[in-house]
């Protein structure tokens, strides 16, 4: 059984968001293959945890995915692919999966399960590589109508299914989302969102640096808050 944390986002409390975090994962290639094959039993957003900066980073993308799906404005074929799409700063779904989705070699994985009906199709988007069903432009095809809750989705069912199929260590997530940003590679996130290279700080862009034209800040926690603020603006503008 995997440890599941369930969140209820503002305005969409009726649609629970179930999240699991895993470390030392050894079968990411198998999980990714299920996405490529659009296996409905693996209708999740599987994310590489190194690309999630903070809990707010992930939950904001989740809110935007729910909102776009439930208001019939989704740009991708499923709510879970919409979540991955909403994390990326541009409109290329294939690029979004390459940057934020799991890879065959991923060892730290976040799995998100939305309390929405499965709409079918929409495997992992790989754009120009010809894998999956999402086109590289991310603008073809829509999700289902998003009405009603898939009652078979519960914390217990997610816990059992992921516990049975993810080979790794399940990590507890606190009520405020603690640990969701634990394995973030801040340098990689800076690069994707074009926030500067953090050369003002120490090593690999983990501290300090230029965030969207702002001066570096002291300490990893402060730096992440600065980055988070800019990233939220980027994601919100894209979602408008």
C-alpha positions as CSV (number, residue, x, y, z in Angstrom):
1,X,0.0,0.0,0.0
2,X,1.3,3.5,-0.9
3,X,0.9,6.5,1.3
4,X,-1.7,8.9,-0.2
5,X,-2.3,12.5,0.6
6,X,-5.7,13.9,-0.6
7,X,-6.1,17.6,-1.3
8,X,-9.4,19.5,-1.9
9,X,-8.7,22.6,-3.9
10,X,-10.7,25.9,-3.6
11,X,-13.8,26.0,-5.8
12,X,-13.4,22.3,-6.7
13,X,-13.8,20.6,-3.4
14,X,-16.0,18.0,-5.0
15,X,-13.0,16.7,-7.0
16,X,-10.4,15.3,-4.7
17,X,-6.7,15.3,-5.7
18,X,-4.9,12.2,-4.6
19,X,-1.1,12.4,-4.6
20,X,1.6,9.9,-3.8
21,X,5.4,10.4,-3.6
22,X,8.0,7.7,-4.2
23,X,11.7,7.5,-3.8
24,X,14.2,4.9,-5.1
25,X,11.9,3.9,-7.9
26,X,13.2,1.1,-10.0
27,X,10.5,0.5,-12.6
28,X,9.9,4.0,-14.1
29,X,10.3,2.5,-17.6
30,X,7.3,0.2,-17.0
31,X,5.2,3.1,-15.7
32,X,6.1,5.3,-18.6
33,X,5.2,2.5,-21.0
34,X,1.7,2.3,-19.6
35,X,1.3,6.0,-20.4
36,X,2.5,5.6,-23.9
37,X,0.1,2.8,-24.4
38,X,-2.7,4.8,-22.9
39,X,-3.5,2.0,-20.4
40,X,-6.7,3.2,-18.6
41,X,-5.5,1.4,-15.4
42,X,-2.6,3.9,-15.2
43,X,-4.7,7.0,-15.8
44,X,-2.4,9.2,-13.6
45,X,-0.1,12.2,-14.0
46,X,3.3,10.6,-13.3
47,X,5.9,13.4,-12.7
48,X,9.6,13.5,-12.2
49,X,9.9,14.9,-8.6
50,X,13.1,16.7,-9.6
51,X,11.0,19.2,-11.5
52,X,8.5,20.1,-8.7
53,X,9.8,23.1,-6.8
54,X,7.2,23.4,-4.0
55,X,3.8,22.1,-3.1
56,X,2.2,25.3,-4.4
57,X,3.9,24.8,-7.7
58,X,2.3,21.4,-8.2
59,X,-1.1,22.3,-6.7
60,X,-1.4,25.4,-8.9
61,X,-0.9,23.3,-12.0
62,X,-3.5,20.9,-10.7
63,X,-6.0,23.6,-10.1
64,X,-5.4,25.0,-13.6
65,X,-5.9,21.5,-15.0
66,X,-9.2,21.0,-13.1
67,X,-10.4,24.4,-14.1
68,X,-9.7,24.0,-17.8
69,X,-11.2,20.6,-17.8
70,X,-14.4,21.5,-16.0
71,X,-14.9,24.7,-18.0
72,X,-14.4,22.9,-21.3
73,X,-11.2,24.7,-22.1
74,X,-8.6,21.9,-21.9
75,X,-5.9,21.8,-24.5
76,X,-5.1,18.1,-24.1
77,X,-7.0,14.8,-24.3
78,X,-7.2,13.9,-20.6
79,X,-7.2,15.8,-17.2
80,X,-3.9,14.2,-16.2
81,X,-2.1,15.2,-19.4
82,X,-3.6,18.7,-18.9
83,X,-1.8,18.8,-15.5
84,X,1.5,18.1,-17.1
85,X,0.8,20.6,-19.8
86,X,-0.1,23.3,-17.3
87,X,3.3,22.9,-15.5
88,X,5.2,23.9,-18.7
89,X,5.7,27.5,-19.6
90,X,4.9,27.1,-23.3
91,X,2.1,25.3,-25.3
92,X,4.0,22.2,-26.5
93,X,2.6,19.1,-24.8
94,X,5.4,16.9,-26.0
95,X,8.0,19.2,-24.5
96,X,6.0,19.4,-21.3
97,X,6.2,15.6,-20.9
98,X,9.9,15.6,-21.7
99,X,10.6,18.2,-19.0
100,X,8.1,17.2,-16.3
101,X,6.9,13.7,-17.0
102,X,8.8,10.6,-15.8
103,X,11.7,9.1,-17.8
104,X,12.9,5.6,-17.9
105,X,15.6,6.5,-15.4
106,X,13.5,8.5,-13.0
107,X,14.1,7.4,-9.4
108,X,11.9,10.0,-7.6
109,X,8.3,10.0,-8.8
110,X,5.1,11.9,-8.0
111,X,1.8,10.3,-9.0
112,X,-1.3,12.5,-9.1
113,X,-4.8,11.0,-9.5
114,X,-7.7,13.4,-10.1
115,X,-11.3,12.6,-9.0
116,X,-12.6,13.0,-12.6
117,X,-14.0,10.5,-15.1
118,X,-11.6,8.7,-17.4
119,X,-12.0,10.1,-20.9
120,X,-9.8,7.6,-22.7
121,X,-7.0,8.2,-25.2
122,X,-4.3,10.7,-24.6
123,X,-1.2,8.7,-23.7
124,X,2.1,10.4,-22.9
125,X,2.8,13.2,-25.4
126,X,6.2,12.9,-27.1
127,X,5.5,15.3,-30.0
128,X,8.1,14.9,-32.7
129,X,9.3,11.5,-31.5
130,X,6.1,9.9,-32.7
131,X,5.3,8.3,-29.3
132,X,1.9,8.6,-27.5
133,X,-1.2,10.2,-28.9
134,X,-0.7,13.8,-28.0
135,X,0.7,16.0,-30.8
136,X,3.7,18.1,-30.2
137,X,1.7,21.3,-30.5
138,X,-0.6,20.3,-27.6
139,X,-3.6,22.0,-29.2
140,X,-5.3,19.1,-30.9
141,X,-8.2,17.3,-29.3
142,X,-10.2,18.0,-26.1
143,X,-10.9,16.2,-22.9
144,X,-14.3,14.7,-22.1
145,X,-17.0,16.8,-20.6
146,X,-15.6,16.5,-17.1
147,X,-19.0,16.1,-15.6
148,X,-19.5,13.8,-12.6
149,X,-17.1,12.1,-10.3
150,X,-15.6,8.7,-11.0
151,X,-16.7,7.1,-7.8
152,X,-14.2,4.2,-8.1
153,X,-11.4,6.7,-7.4
154,X,-10.6,6.9,-3.7
155,X,-7.5,7.3,-1.6
156,X,-7.8,3.6,-0.8
157,X,-8.0,2.5,-4.4
158,X,-5.1,4.7,-5.4
159,X,-3.0,3.5,-2.5
160,X,-3.6,-0.2,-3.4
161,X,-3.0,0.2,-7.1
162,X,0.2,2.3,-6.8
163,X,1.4,0.2,-4.0
164,X,1.0,-2.9,-6.2
165,X,2.7,-1.4,-9.3
166,X,5.3,1.1,-8.3
167,X,8.5,-0.5,-7.2
168,X,10.0,2.1,-4.8
169,X,9.7,3.6,-1.3
170,X,6.4,5.4,-0.5
171,X,7.1,8.7,1.2
172,X,4.6,10.5,3.4
173,X,3.3,13.9,2.3
174,X,2.2,16.2,5.1
175,X,-1.1,18.1,5.1
176,X,0.6,21.2,3.7
177,X,2.3,19.2,0.9
178,X,5.6,18.8,2.7
179,X,8.2,16.6,0.9
180,X,6.7,17.4,-2.6
181,X,9.7,19.7,-3.3
182,X,12.2,17.5,-1.4
183,X,14.0,16.2,-4.5
184,X,13.7,19.3,-6.7
185,X,16.7,20.1,-8.9
186,X,16.4,23.9,-8.6
187,X,18.9,24.5,-11.4
188,X,16.8,22.4,-13.9
189,X,13.6,24.3,-12.9
190,X,15.4,27.6,-13.4
191,X,16.4,26.6,-16.9
192,X,12.9,25.5,-17.9
193,X,11.3,28.7,-16.7
194,X,14.2,30.8,-17.9
195,X,14.8,32.3,-14.4
196,X,18.6,32.7,-14.7
197,X,21.4,30.4,-13.8
198,X,21.8,31.3,-10.1
199,X,25.5,32.0,-10.5
200,X,25.4,34.4,-7.6
201,X,24.9,31.5,-5.2
202,X,26.8,28.3,-4.5
203,X,27.0,25.3,-6.8
204,X,24.6,24.1,-9.6
205,X,22.2,27.1,-9.2
206,X,20.8,25.8,-6.0
207,X,21.1,29.2,-4.1
208,X,21.0,32.9,-4.9
209,X,21.1,34.1,-8.5
210,X,18.9,36.1,-10.8
211,X,15.2,35.1,-10.7
212,X,13.3,36.8,-13.5
213,X,15.5,39.9,-13.1
214,X,15.4,40.0,-9.3
215,X,18.4,39.9,-7.1
216,X,19.4,36.6,-5.5
217,X,18.1,35.8,-2.0
218,X,19.6,34.2,1.0
219,X,18.9,30.5,1.6
220,X,17.3,27.8,-0.4
221,X,13.8,28.4,1.2
222,X,13.8,32.1,0.4
223,X,15.1,31.4,-3.1
224,X,12.3,28.9,-3.8
225,X,9.7,31.4,-2.6
226,X,11.1,34.0,-5.0
227,X,11.1,31.5,-7.8
228,X,7.6,30.2,-6.9
229,X,6.2,33.7,-7.2
230,X,7.5,34.2,-10.7
231,X,6.5,30.7,-11.8
232,X,3.0,31.1,-10.6
233,X,2.7,34.3,-12.7
234,X,4.0,32.4,-15.8
235,X,1.6,29.5,-15.3
236,X,-1.4,31.8,-14.6
237,X,-0.7,33.9,-17.7
238,X,-0.5,30.8,-19.8
239,X,-3.8,29.5,-18.3
240,X,-5.7,32.7,-18.9
